[in-house]
């Protein structure tokens, strides 16, 4: 399935069995949006290709519905890969919603900018920036990592997190050229922005 500037609303979960291309990096088509309304799972086995550009990022949104938490769970066999996107952004009114990351998210191109939102997000999957110039950012208010967060060629940064709220085991943090301490120092430097 391929989109380009479309908004797709999901209400009963989404099971992939292949590739979902969220559109070209083309400002004429606008950004594509995948809106999850209510607590749901993005599951199955598949790949979501993010074709947005820095001026027009794609979006995988979530929002509470009917009083539920609005939690979006991205399953263990889902890979989200590409250029520019917001993931877990609350498209409804009110506060951010929880995000559970079990799969792989990769900022894989030199101009990648993938921003992860959500409150009380948890990661047991792989979050990485593998391209030189690729950026993977966290804007959620609290988070727990038991998976892998890796800046292998790109960069990983945190916004709006309190250091004591970022629970992690250092064995889950890897950086090819610098030790994990660099990421925490960079977080301290950027947290006021």
ABEGO torsion letter per residue (X at the ends): XBBBGBBBBBAAEBBBBEBBBAEBBBAAAEBBBBBBBEBBBBBEBBBBBBABBAABBBBBBBBBBGGBAGBBBBBAABBBBEABBBBGBBABBEBBBBBBBABBBBBABAABBBBBBEBGBBBABBBBBABBGBBBBBABABBBBABBBBBBGBBBBBBGBBAAABBBBAAABBBAABBAAAAAAAAAAAAAX
